[in-house]
């Protein structure tokens, strides 16, 4: 019997960040998928279920708010936990939490701190 891995969708328009997060999270035992824009992420989310979504905020072709709005439309029983990781955002930390964002990390972020937060959220859900 194969053990199910928790799935994480990573969204960022910076390829280096996507690669870094995917490698680290796969090393930690998570399955990952990556998207370079909010619009690409929504297309992926329409077809796959994820346990957690990590999204940049400012991106061309659909920002993080587009992704967050889509995630909020997913039935609660399948809705993934949502993290923002961003250098700049058009919403405050408090607004993000009120919109359903579980954690907000500012770039440059501490990778170890992000991974600990991910593991804590996965255990809760």
Secondary structure as UniProt FT lines:
FT   STRAND          7..11
FT   HELIX           15..27
FT   TURN            28..29
FT   STRAND          31..35
FT   HELIX           38..47
FT   STRAND          52..55
FT   HELIX           64..73
FT   TURN            76..78
FT   STRAND          81..86
FT   HELIX           93..98
FT   TURN            99..100
FT   STRAND          103..106
FT   HELIX           111..124
//
